[in-house]
Amino acid sequence: MALLQRLFQYTLDLFDPEPVPIAPARTKKARPKPSGKIAPKAVAPSISPSADLWQGGSDESAFRHPRASRELRLGETLVAYEFKRGKRRTIGFSVGPDGLAVSAPKWSPLYEVDAAVREKADWILKKLQESRQRQARLESARIEWKDGATLPFLGDSVTLVLDPSHAFAAVGAELKSAADAASVAPRLTLHLGLARQATQDQIRDAVQAWLMRQAKRIFAERLNHFAPQLGVHWQRLSLSNAGTRWGSAKSDGSIRLNWRLIHFKLSVIDYVVVHELSHLRVMDHSPRFWDTVRTVVPDYALLRSQLKDDGLPRWQ
């Protein structure tokens, strides 16, 4: 039976139009560098794909998935997409950091797949462009771990200064309270007790330690501020580094908050704190839960959207 199915699929694909060969992205020929100038170092690849994989080199009118096996021209835009077959009933589309991926049932002929892609052209192009812009924002937010670098802190910025005369216990301008932090942050200079020759890893680790210390203190203060308003008691605070979750709460009063919330302004942090404290009253996301959040943070929907729209800095 399996052999007959494979023969049937081969027959279907045989009469489909041939896919356009996926041409490799064009690369510009390197020009000789003038003497006396240092060529920029190549940037090591990060977890997210580089923009070149998206754009097919410098071609702004193309989107290329790194594992593309088929391509179509949608209007003026060339889209090379990853194509897979699987156990499904309909043709599915997904747009992620790599580009467009299309999944189809085992028996869908290729001309139907291409027709479905063309039918969804407007949606596909919109999502691809949005993802490209997001990747560009993330790249522009990459932190250079060196003297004089800046990074977001409580919605503003902090400037790093390598200062061997400072002991790490007295790093930076210690914040007295979250309320003070909101006004101090724009003028904050963080003095790191590191040598001028410190490596990027040493600088990053020292900054992370300081940020986590600030995060735990400010988060605890905000928990103490909002818990009485909600009529709840929290028992323990721990920091997380989850990639997709800002916080969590358990019925025993344990609260976990992502330390990287410290990059956001205080009102956004307050929303997440209230969100988790509200779970101590309602352990789901029912309308009653959101009503609880609203009693303390009426504009929670706006603040929630800022968690998605305001990209975090790239640490790697």
N, C-alpha and C positions, 0 to 999 in steps of 0.2 A: 504493500500500500504506500509506504513511504517513497519507494522508487517511482511509482506512478505520479505521486504528488510533485516530486522534483522534476519529472519530465514535463508535467503540465505547466509548472511555473517557468521552465526553460522555454516552452513554446510561447507562453504569453510574452515574456521578455524579448523573444526573438523578433516578434512583430512590432515591438515598441520602437519609437525613434531612438537612434543611438545617442547616448549622453555626450555632451560636449566634453572633450578631454580637459581635465583640470590643469591649466598651465601654472607652472611655479611662479611665485611672486617675483616681479622684477626687482632687481637690486641695482642701485646706482654704483657705477664704477668709482672706486676710491681715488680721489685726487691726491697727488703728493702734497705733503704738508710743508709749508715754508719752514726753513731752518730757524731755530731759536724759539719755536712755539711748541708747547706740550699738547699732544693730541688728547682729546677727552677720552677717559677710560670707558670701556663698554660696561653697560649696566647689567648686572647679573639678572637672569630671569627670576621672576617672583612667582607666587602661587597663581596669580591671575595672569592670563596670557597677555602678551604685549600687543600694542595697537597694530603692529605690522601684520600679525596673523589675521586681524580683522580686515585690514584695508588692502591686503595684497600689495604690500610695499607702500608706495606713495600714492596709489590710486584711491582717491577719496570716493569714487563712485562704485566701489566694490566692497563686498563683505565676504571674507573667505574663512570658513571653518577649517581649523588645522587638520581635521580628519575628513574633509569634504570628498565625496565620491560622485556627486552630481552638481550641476550648476544650471541656473536659468537667468535670463535677463528680465528683470521686472521693471518695465519702463526704461529709464536710463541707467538703472543700477544692476550690476552683475552680482548675483548671490550664489555663492558656492556653499552647498550645505551637506551636512553629514546625513546619510540615508541608512536606515536600518529597518529590517523586517522583524516582526515578532508576533506573539500570540495576542492579537488585539482585533477589534471589530471595525475600527474606524482609523482614518489617517490622522495622526496627531502632530502638533507642532510645539516646539519649545525654543525659546531664545535665552541663552545664557552668556556668560563671559566669553565663551569660545565662538559664539555665533548661532546660526540656525541649525537645528537638528529636526529631522522629519522621520517619524516612525509609521510604518504601514503594515496592514495585515499581510500574511504570507501570499495571499492570492490576488492582491491588488496589482493590476498591470501598471507599468511605469507611466504610461500616458495619463492614467487617472491620478497618479501621484503628482505629476507635473501640473496637471489641470487644477488640482487642489491647492498647490502652492500659488499658482497665478490668481486663484480666486481669493486667497488670503493675502494678496500682495500688499495692500495698504496697511494691514495690521502688522505684517512681518517687517516691512520697511520702518514703520514707526518704532517698533520694539528694538530693532537692530540699531537705529540711530540713537535711541535713548540709552541703550547699553554702551554704545561707543562713547557717548558723552560722559556717562558715569565712569567708564574706565579712564577717560582723560582727566576727570576731576580727581580720581584716586591717585593717578600718577603725579598730578600737580601738587597733591597733598603729602607726597612722600617726604619724610623727615630726613635731613642730612645730619648725622650725628657728629657735630663738630662745634667748636667755639663760635658763638654768635647765632647758632640755629634758633629758630622759633618753633613753638608748637602750641596748639590750642589748649587752653586751661580755663575752665569755668566760662566758656563762651568767648573768651578773649585770648590773649596770648602771653606766653612767658618766654623770655630770652635766656639762653644758656650761656654761662660764662665759666670757662675753666679757670679755677683759682686755687692753686695748691695751698695757699695760706689758710683756706677754710677747712675746718674739720667737717666731716660729713654730718655729724650730729647737729651742726648749726647751718646746714645747707639752706640757702635762699632766705626769703622773707617768710618766716613762719606765720601762718594765718591763725588769728585768734579765734575766729568763729566764721561760720558760713556767711553771715551777714557782712562781716568785714571782707571776706574773700571776694564778694561781688564787686566791691569798690577798689580793692587792692590789685586784683588780677591784671588790669590793663597796664599797670606800671611795674609789674613784678619782674625782677631779674633773679634767675636761679643760679646761685654760685655753687659750683660743684668742686669738692675738694679733690680734684684730679690734676695730674700733670698735663702740661700743654701737649705732650706727645701721647696722650691717652688714645687708645684704639676706639673705633666706633662701638664695638661691643661693650667696652667699659663705660662709655658715656651713656649708651642706651640703658644698661643695667642700673646705673646710678640714678638716672632720671625715673625709671620705672619704680624703683624702690621709694623715691620721694613722692611720686604721684600716688602710689598705693597707700602710703602713710597718710597723705592728705585726704584721699578718698575715704578711708575707713573712719577718720575723725569727722569729716563733714557728713557722711552717710549716717553715722550714729546720732549726730546732732539733729539731723532732719527727721530721723525715726522718732526721736524723743519729742520733737516738736509736733508731729502729726498724730502720733499714737493716741494721745488723750482726746483729740478732736474726733477720732473715729471710735473711741471707746474700746480700744484693744491694747494688748500688752505683747511686746516682742521680747524674746528671750536671748537670742544669739544672732550676731551679724558675722557673716563670712564673705570674703571677696571671691569672685569668679573671673575667669577669662574666657567664658563661653563665646563661641563664634556667632551664634544665632540667638542668644537669649540675654536680655538685659537684667532679668532678676527672677527670683522664685521665692515661694513661701510655703512653709509646712504648718500643719495644724498645731504643732507643738510650739509655735512661735519663732522658729528658726527662719531667718531671712538671708538670702544670698543676693548680692548685687554685683554687677559687672564693674570692676574698678575703672574701666575705660569710660564710664559715664562721666568721669571727672573732666573730660574734654568739653562736655556740653555746659550750657549756661544753667544757673541754679534752678530756674523754673522747670526745665526739662528733668533735672535730677529729682525735683520735688514730685513731679508726676509719677516717675517710676517708683519712688518711695511710697507714695500714697497708693499706687496700684498694688504693690505687694502687701502693704498693711491691710488694704481692703479685702485681700484674700483670707485674712485671719477672721473675717466675718462671713465672707461668701467664697467658698472654695471652687468657684467656677467662673465662667464669663457670661453669666445670664444677665438679663436686663436689670435684675436687682443688684448685681455686682456693679455695673456701670453707674447705676443710680447712687451707689455708695461712694464711688470715686467722685462723682459730680458734686456731691455735697461739700467736698473740700477743694477740688480742682475743677471749677466749672468749665474751663477751656481745655479740658484734657484732650479732646480730639485734635486740636491744633498742635499741642505739645507732642502728642503721640506721632503726628505726621513729621515733626522735625527730627525725630529719631531716625526716620527713614530717609529724609531728604538731605540732612546735614551729614555728609560723609566723614568718617573718622580718618585721621591721618594714617598714612602707610608707615608701619614701623620697620619693615624689612627692606 
